[in-house]
Amino acid sequence: MNSIQATRLRKGMLIKRGQDLFRVLNLMHLTPGKGHGFVQSRLRNIRSATLVDHKFRSEDHVERAILDEHEMQYLYSDGDVYHFMDTATFEQTQMTSDTLGDSVNYLVPEAVIRVAFYEDEPIGVELSQTVDLIVQDTPPAIKGATASAQIKPATLETGLVVQVPSFINVGDKIRVNTETSEYQSRV
């Protein structure tokens, strides 16, 4: 068992409470005028995606979850289910869009990504900083509107909509930041 003191919790850590896994979203160390200090935290249940506020006493110990990562290739989606194949063993696994969250906006077939597992259960993916996607739909550029930088919405191959410069056209491949969902450049 890998336990740490509650005061050593950090944002982004994965912890286990009972049979559930939680990601630490926010935390604040508080020391009242009298009495013992505590850690006020906001946690997200990895499996159910529910938010929980929890107060840990400073002397509490918390079990830290240890993850395994596997390099996997995204194969295809079947409705809300996304299929992946381990590049080393060729075993296939699937995750739902609830488990993947916003990551589904950046998954293109045959992309190789890292999938995080807890015990034998896939619990999420680690994306690269940027991903290249093809523009499926965007309005044409406005002629003569060069006095200021014009931006327009563009729908990408995954369904993600981002704001792009006016010179981007349907069929162009663009680079998008996976953390901010912002246009980076034309590829």
MIDOSE-1310 file (N, C-alpha, C; in nm, 2 decimals, decimal comma, always signed):
residues 187
mnsi	+0,09/-0,12/+0,00/+0,00/+0,00/+0,00/+0,09/+0,12/+0,00; +0,06/+0,22/-0,08/+0,14/+0,34/-0,10/+0,05/+0,46/-0,04; +0,08/+0,48/+0,09/+0,00/+0,59/+0,15/+0,08/+0,71/+0,18; +0,02/+0,83/+0,17/+0,09/+0,95/+0,20/+0,01/+1,03/+0,30
qatr	+0,07/+1,12/+0,37/+0,00/+1,21/+0,46/-0,09/+1,31/+0,38; -0,20/+1,34/+0,43/-0,30/+1,43/+0,36/-0,24/+1,56/+0,33; -0,14/+1,61/+0,41/-0,08/+1,74/+0,38/+0,01/+1,74/+0,26; +0,05/+1,61/+0,22/+0,13/+1,60/+0,10/+0,05/+1,58/-0,03
lrkg	-0,08/+1,59/-0,02/-0,16/+1,58/-0,14/-0,13/+1,69/-0,23; -0,13/+1,67/-0,36/-0,11/+1,78/-0,46/-0,22/+1,77/-0,57; -0,24/+1,88/-0,63/-0,34/+1,88/-0,74/-0,30/+1,79/-0,85; -0,39/+1,71/-0,91/-0,37/+1,62/-1,01/-0,34/+1,47/-0,97
mlik	-0,31/+1,45/-0,84/-0,28/+1,32/-0,78/-0,41/+1,23/-0,79; -0,38/+1,10/-0,80/-0,49/+1,01/-0,81/-0,49/+0,93/-0,67; -0,60/+0,93/-0,60/-0,60/+0,86/-0,47/-0,72/+0,76/-0,47; -0,71/+0,66/-0,38/-0,81/+0,56/-0,36/-0,88/+0,58/-0,23
rgqd	-1,01/+0,58/-0,23/-1,09/+0,59/-0,11/-1,19/+0,48/-0,12; -1,18/+0,38/-0,03/-1,27/+0,26/-0,04/-1,24/+0,19/-0,17; -1,34/+0,17/-0,26/-1,32/+0,10/-0,39/-1,31/+0,20/-0,50; -1,32/+0,33/-0,47/-1,33/+0,43/-0,57/-1,19/+0,51/-0,59
lfrv	-1,17/+0,55/-0,71/-1,05/+0,63/-0,75/-1,10/+0,78/-0,76; -1,02/+0,87/-0,71/-1,05/+1,01/-0,72/-0,92/+1,09/-0,77; -0,95/+1,19/-0,86/-0,84/+1,28/-0,90/-0,86/+1,40/-0,81; -0,75/+1,45/-0,75/-0,75/+1,58/-0,67/-0,76/+1,69/-0,77
lnlm	-0,87/+1,77/-0,77/-0,88/+1,89/-0,85/-0,83/+2,01/-0,79; -0,87/+2,03/-0,66/-0,83/+2,15/-0,59/-0,81/+2,11/-0,44; -0,72/+2,18/-0,37/-0,70/+2,16/-0,23/-0,65/+2,29/-0,16; -0,68/+2,30/-0,04/-0,64/+2,41/+0,04/-0,60/+2,37/+0,18
hltp	-0,48/+2,40/+0,22/-0,44/+2,37/+0,36/-0,49/+2,48/+0,45; -0,56/+2,44/+0,55/-0,62/+2,54/+0,65/-0,57/+2,51/+0,79; -0,54/+2,61/+0,86/-0,50/+2,60/+1,00/-0,58/+2,70/+1,08; -0,69/+2,65/+1,15/-0,77/+2,74/+1,23/-0,69/+2,79/+1,35
gkgh	-0,74/+2,90/+1,41/-0,67/+2,96/+1,53/-0,65/+2,86/+1,64; -0,75/+2,77/+1,66/-0,73/+2,67/+1,76/-0,77/+2,54/+1,70; -0,71/+2,43/+1,75/-0,74/+2,30/+1,69/-0,64/+2,26/+1,59; -0,66/+2,15/+1,52/-0,57/+2,09/+1,43/-0,59/+2,14/+1,29
gfvq	-0,49/+2,15/+1,21/-0,50/+2,19/+1,07/-0,57/+2,08/+0,99; -0,62/+2,12/+0,87/-0,69/+2,02/+0,78/-0,67/+2,06/+0,64; -0,70/+1,97/+0,55/-0,69/+1,99/+0,41/-0,83/+1,98/+0,35; -0,88/+2,09/+0,29/-1,01/+2,09/+0,22/-0,98/+2,06/+0,08
srlr	-1,05/+1,96/+0,02/-1,02/+1,92/-0,11/-1,14/+1,90/-0,20; -1,13/+1,91/-0,33/-1,23/+1,88/-0,42/-1,18/+1,77/-0,51; -1,26/+1,66/-0,51/-1,21/+1,54/-0,58/-1,31/+1,50/-0,69; -1,27/+1,44/-0,80/-1,35/+1,39/-0,90/-1,34/+1,24/-0,90
nirs	-1,46/+1,17/-0,89/-1,46/+1,02/-0,90/-1,43/+0,98/-1,04; -1,33/+0,91/-1,06/-1,28/+0,87/-1,20/-1,39/+0,79/-1,27; -1,45/+0,70/-1,20/-1,55/+0,61/-1,26/-1,69/+0,67/-1,29; -1,74/+0,75/-1,19/-1,87/+0,81/-1,21/-1,87/+0,96/-1,25
atlv	-1,75/+1,02/-1,25/-1,73/+1,16/-1,29/-1,80/+1,26/-1,19; -1,84/+1,21/-1,08/-1,91/+1,30/-0,98/-1,80/+1,38/-0,90; -1,84/+1,50/-0,86/-1,75/+1,58/-0,78/-1,78/+1,56/-0,63; -1,68/+1,56/-0,55/-1,69/+1,54/-0,40/-1,60/+1,64/-0,33
dhkf	-1,65/+1,70/-0,23/-1,57/+1,79/-0,14/-1,54/+1,71/-0,02; -1,42/+1,70/+0,02/-1,38/+1,62/+0,14/-1,28/+1,69/+0,22; -1,29/+1,68/+0,35/-1,20/+1,75/+0,45/-1,12/+1,64/+0,51; -0,98/+1,64/+0,49/-0,89/+1,55/+0,55/-0,83/+1,62/+0,67
rsed	-0,82/+1,55/+0,78/-0,74/+1,60/+0,89/-0,59/+1,59/+0,85; -0,51/+1,68/+0,90/-0,37/+1,68/+0,86/-0,29/+1,56/+0,90; -0,34/+1,48/+1,00/-0,27/+1,36/+1,04/-0,33/+1,24/+0,96; -0,43/+1,25/+0,88/-0,49/+1,14/+0,80/-0,38/+1,09/+0,70
hver	-0,39/+0,97/+0,67/-0,31/+0,91/+0,56/-0,40/+0,87/+0,45; -0,36/+0,89/+0,32/-0,44/+0,87/+0,21/-0,37/+0,77/+0,12; -0,44/+0,67/+0,06/-0,38/+0,57/-0,03/-0,37/+0,63/-0,17; -0,25/+0,64/-0,22/-0,22/+0,69/-0,35/-0,23/+0,58/-0,45
aild	-0,31/+0,60/-0,56/-0,32/+0,50/-0,66/-0,21/+0,50/-0,76; -0,16/+0,39/-0,79/-0,04/+0,37/-0,88/-0,10/+0,32/-1,01; -0,06/+0,40/-1,12/-0,11/+0,37/-1,25/-0,01/+0,30/-1,34; -0,06/+0,21/-1,43/+0,03/+0,16/-1,53/-0,01/+0,23/-1,66
ehem	+0,09/+0,26/-1,75/+0,06/+0,32/-1,87/+0,10/+0,23/-1,98; +0,01/+0,22/-2,09/+0,04/+0,13/-2,20/+0,03/+0,22/-2,33; +0,12/+0,19/-2,42/+0,11/+0,26/-2,55/+0,01/+0,19/-2,63; -0,10/+0,26/-2,68/-0,21/+0,20/-2,75/-0,24/+0,28/-2,87
qyly	-0,30/+0,21/-2,97/-0,34/+0,27/-3,09/-0,49/+0,28/-3,09; -0,54/+0,41/-3,12/-0,69/+0,42/-3,13/-0,74/+0,36/-3,26; -0,84/+0,28/-3,25/-0,88/+0,21/-3,37/-1,01/+0,27/-3,43; -1,12/+0,28/-3,35/-1,24/+0,33/-3,40/-1,34/+0,35/-3,29
sdgd	-1,45/+0,43/-3,31/-1,56/+0,44/-3,21/-1,68/+0,38/-3,27; -1,76/+0,32/-3,17/-1,88/+0,26/-3,21/-1,99/+0,32/-3,11; -2,04/+0,43/-3,16/-2,14/+0,51/-3,07/-2,06/+0,58/-2,96; -2,08/+0,54/-2,84/-2,02/+0,60/-2,72/-1,90/+0,52/-2,67
vyhf	-1,86/+0,41/-2,74/-1,76/+0,32/-2,71/-1,64/+0,34/-2,80; -1,52/+0,36/-2,74/-1,40/+0,39/-2,82/-1,30/+0,26/-2,80; -1,25/+0,21/-2,91/-1,17/+0,09/-2,91/-1,02/+0,12/-2,93; -0,94/+0,06/-2,85/-0,79/+0,08/-2,85/-0,72/-0,06/-2,86
mdta	-0,60/-0,06/-2,92/-0,52/-0,18/-2,93/-0,39/-0,15/-2,87; -0,34/-0,24/-2,78/-0,21/-0,23/-2,72/-0,11/-0,26/-2,83; -0,01/-0,17/-2,85/+0,08/-0,19/-2,96/+0,19/-0,30/-2,94; +0,20/-0,34/-2,81/+0,30/-0,45/-2,78/+0,23/-0,59/-2,79
tfeq	+0,11/-0,60/-2,73/+0,05/-0,73/-2,71/-0,07/-0,75/-2,81; -0,11/-0,65/-2,88/-0,22/-0,65/-2,97/-0,36/-0,68/-2,90; -0,36/-0,67/-2,77/-0,49/-0,69/-2,70/-0,57/-0,56/-2,72; -0,70/-0,58/-2,73/-0,79/-0,47/-2,75/-0,87/-0,44/-2,62
tqmt	-0,89/-0,31/-2,60/-0,97/-0,26/-2,48/-1,06/-0,15/-2,53; -1,16/-0,12/-2,45/-1,25/-0,01/-2,49/-1,28/+0,08/-2,37; -1,31/+0,20/-2,40/-1,35/+0,30/-2,30/-1,47/+0,38/-2,35; -1,55/+0,42/-2,26/-1,67/+0,50/-2,30/-1,63/+0,65/-2,31
sdtl	-1,72/+0,73/-2,37/-1,69/+0,87/-2,38/-1,70/+0,94/-2,24; -1,77/+0,88/-2,15/-1,77/+0,93/-2,01/-1,63/+0,92/-1,95; -1,57/+0,81/-1,97/-1,43/+0,79/-1,91/-1,33/+0,88/-1,98; -1,34/+0,89/-2,11/-1,25/+0,97/-2,19/-1,27/+1,12/-2,17
gdsv	-1,39/+1,17/-2,15/-1,42/+1,31/-2,13/-1,39/+1,39/-2,26; -1,32/+1,50/-2,25/-1,29/+1,59/-2,37/-1,19/+1,53/-2,46; -1,12/+1,43/-2,42/-1,02/+1,36/-2,50/-1,07/+1,31/-2,63; -1,20/+1,28/-2,64/-1,26/+1,23/-2,76/-1,25/+1,33/-2,87
nylv	-1,24/+1,46/-2,84/-1,23/+1,56/-2,95/-1,10/+1,56/-3,02; -1,00/+1,48/-2,97/-0,87/+1,48/-3,03/-0,82/+1,34/-3,08; -0,92/+1,24/-3,07/-0,88/+1,11/-3,12/-0,91/+1,09/-3,26; -0,81/+1,05/-3,34/-0,82/+1,02/-3,48/-0,77/+0,88/-3,50
peav	-0,84/+0,80/-3,59/-0,80/+0,66/-3,61/-0,65/+0,65/-3,64; -0,59/+0,54/-3,58/-0,45/+0,50/-3,59/-0,36/+0,59/-3,51; -0,41/+0,69/-3,43/-0,33/+0,77/-3,35/-0,27/+0,68/-3,23; -0,14/+0,69/-3,20/-0,08/+0,62/-3,09/-0,08/+0,71/-2,97
irva	-0,14/+0,67/-2,86/-0,15/+0,75/-2,74/-0,11/+0,66/-2,62; -0,10/+0,72/-2,50/-0,08/+0,65/-2,38/-0,21/+0,64/-2,30; -0,24/+0,51/-2,26/-0,36/+0,48/-2,19/-0,32/+0,45/-2,05; -0,39/+0,51/-1,95/-0,36/+0,49/-1,81/-0,45/+0,38/-1,76
fyed	-0,40/+0,28/-1,69/-0,47/+0,17/-1,63/-0,45/+0,17/-1,48; -0,56/+0,14/-1,41/-0,55/+0,11/-1,26/-0,59/-0,03/-1,25; -0,50/-0,12/-1,20/-0,52/-0,26/-1,20/-0,54/-0,30/-1,34; -0,65/-0,36/-1,38/-0,67/-0,39/-1,53/-0,77/-0,30/-1,59
epig	-0,81/-0,19/-1,53/-0,92/-0,11/-1,58/-0,86/+0,02/-1,64; -0,90/+0,04/-1,77/-0,85/+0,17/-1,83/-0,93/+0,29/-1,78; -0,85/+0,39/-1,73/-0,92/+0,50/-1,67/-0,90/+0,64/-1,74; -0,82/+0,64/-1,85/-0,80/+0,76/-1,92/-0,69/+0,76/-2,01
vels	-0,67/+0,86/-2,09/-0,57/+0,87/-2,19/-0,48/+0,99/-2,16; -0,35/+0,98/-2,21/-0,26/+1,10/-2,20/-0,24/+1,14/-2,35; -0,28/+1,26/-2,38/-0,26/+1,31/-2,52/-0,14/+1,39/-2,53; -0,09/+1,40/-2,65/+0,03/+1,49/-2,68/-0,02/+1,63/-2,67
qtvd	+0,07/+1,72/-2,66/+0,04/+1,87/-2,64/-0,04/+1,92/-2,76; -0,02/+1,87/-2,88/-0,09/+1,92/-3,00/-0,13/+1,80/-3,08; -0,24/+1,82/-3,16/-0,28/+1,71/-3,25/-0,32/+1,78/-3,38; -0,29/+1,71/-3,50/-0,33/+1,76/-3,63/-0,46/+1,71/-3,68
livq	-0,55/+1,80/-3,71/-0,69/+1,76/-3,75/-0,73/+1,83/-3,88; -0,81/+1,76/-3,96/-0,86/+1,82/-4,09/-0,99/+1,90/-4,07; -0,99/+2,01/-4,13/-1,11/+2,10/-4,13/-1,22/+2,04/-4,21; -1,34/+2,01/-4,16/-1,45/+1,95/-4,23/-1,54/+2,06/-4,28
dtpp	-1,56/+2,17/-4,20/-1,65/+2,27/-4,24/-1,61/+2,40/-4,18; -1,61/+2,51/-4,27/-1,59/+2,64/-4,22/-1,64/+2,74/-4,33; -1,69/+2,86/-4,29/-1,74/+2,95/-4,39/-1,62/+3,01/-4,47; -1,65/+3,05/-4,60/-1,54/+3,10/-4,68/-1,49/+3,23/-4,62
aikg	-1,37/+3,27/-4,66/-1,30/+3,39/-4,61/-1,38/+3,51/-4,67; -1,38/+3,62/-4,59/-1,45/+3,75/-4,64/-1,35/+3,82/-4,71; -1,38/+3,85/-4,84/-1,28/+3,92/-4,93/-1,27/+4,06/-4,88; -1,14/+4,11/-4,88/-1,12/+4,25/-4,85/-1,11/+4,28/-4,70
atas	-1,14/+4,18/-4,61/-1,14/+4,21/-4,47/-1,00/+4,18/-4,41; -0,90/+4,25/-4,46/-0,76/+4,23/-4,41/-0,71/+4,34/-4,32; -0,80/+4,43/-4,28/-0,76/+4,54/-4,19/-0,73/+4,49/-4,05; -0,80/+4,39/-4,01/-0,78/+4,33/-3,88/-0,78/+4,18/-3,89
aqik	-0,73/+4,11/-3,80/-0,72/+3,96/-3,80/-0,86/+3,91/-3,79; -0,92/+3,85/-3,89/-1,05/+3,79/-3,89/-1,04/+3,65/-3,84; -1,13/+3,61/-3,75/-1,14/+3,47/-3,71/-1,28/+3,42/-3,74; -1,29/+3,28/-3,76/-1,42/+3,22/-3,79/-1,42/+3,08/-3,73
patl	-1,54/+3,02/-3,71/-1,54/+2,89/-3,65/-1,51/+2,78/-3,76; -1,44/+2,68/-3,72/-1,42/+2,57/-3,81/-1,45/+2,44/-3,74; -1,53/+2,35/-3,80/-1,56/+2,22/-3,75/-1,46/+2,12/-3,80; -1,39/+2,05/-3,71/-1,29/+1,96/-3,74/-1,34/+1,81/-3,76
etgl	-1,26/+1,72/-3,80/-1,30/+1,59/-3,83/-1,35/+1,51/-3,71; -1,32/+1,55/-3,59/-1,37/+1,48/-3,47/-1,49/+1,55/-3,42; -1,54/+1,66/-3,48/-1,66/+1,73/-3,43/-1,62/+1,85/-3,35; -1,50/+1,87/-3,31/-1,45/+1,98/-3,23/-1,46/+2,11/-3,31
vvqv	-1,51/+2,22/-3,25/-1,52/+2,35/-3,32/-1,42/+2,44/-3,26; -1,33/+2,50/-3,34/-1,23/+2,59/-3,29/-1,23/+2,72/-3,38; -1,18/+2,82/-3,32/-1,17/+2,95/-3,40/-1,04/+2,95/-3,48; -1,05/+2,98/-3,61/-0,94/+2,98/-3,69/-0,93/+3,11/-3,77
psfi	-0,81/+3,15/-3,82/-0,79/+3,26/-3,91/-0,87/+3,25/-4,04; -0,90/+3,36/-4,10/-0,99/+3,36/-4,22/-0,93/+3,28/-4,34; -0,80/+3,27/-4,35/-0,74/+3,20/-4,46/-0,75/+3,05/-4,46; -0,80/+2,99/-4,35/-0,82/+2,84/-4,34/-0,94/+2,80/-4,42
nvgd	-0,93/+2,69/-4,50/-1,04/+2,64/-4,58/-1,07/+2,50/-4,55; -1,18/+2,45/-4,60/-1,22/+2,31/-4,58/-1,12/+2,23/-4,65; -1,08/+2,12/-4,58/-0,97/+2,03/-4,63/-0,84/+2,06/-4,57; -0,81/+2,18/-4,52/-0,68/+2,21/-4,46/-0,66/+2,13/-4,33
kirv	-0,53/+2,10/-4,31/-0,50/+2,03/-4,18/-0,44/+2,13/-4,09; -0,49/+2,14/-3,97/-0,44/+2,24/-3,87/-0,40/+2,17/-3,74; -0,31/+2,24/-3,67/-0,26/+2,19/-3,54/-0,34/+2,26/-3,43; -0,39/+2,18/-3,34/-0,47/+2,23/-3,23/-0,41/+2,19/-3,09
ntet	-0,41/+2,28/-3,00/-0,35/+2,25/-2,86/-0,46/+2,17/-2,79; -0,42/+2,05/-2,73/-0,52/+1,97/-2,67/-0,56/+2,01/-2,53; -0,48/+2,11/-2,47/-0,52/+2,16/-2,34/-0,61/+2,27/-2,34; -0,60/+2,36/-2,45/-0,68/+2,48/-2,46/-0,78/+2,48/-2,57
seyq	-0,77/+2,38/-2,66/-0,86/+2,37/-2,78/-0,84/+2,49/-2,87; -0,72/+2,54/-2,87/-0,70/+2,66/-2,96/-0,62/+2,62/-3,08; -0,65/+2,69/-3,19/-0,57/+2,68/-3,32/-0,43/+2,72/-3,29; -0,33/+2,64/-3,35/-0,19/+2,67/-3,33/-0,13/+2,72/-3,47
srv	-0,15/+2,64/-3,57/-0,10/+2,67/-3,70/-0,16/+2,58/-3,81; -0,13/+2,61/-3,93/-0,17/+2,53/-4,04/-0,05/+2,43/-4,07; -0,08/+2,30/-4,10/+0,02/+2,20/-4,11/+0,04/+2,18/-4,26
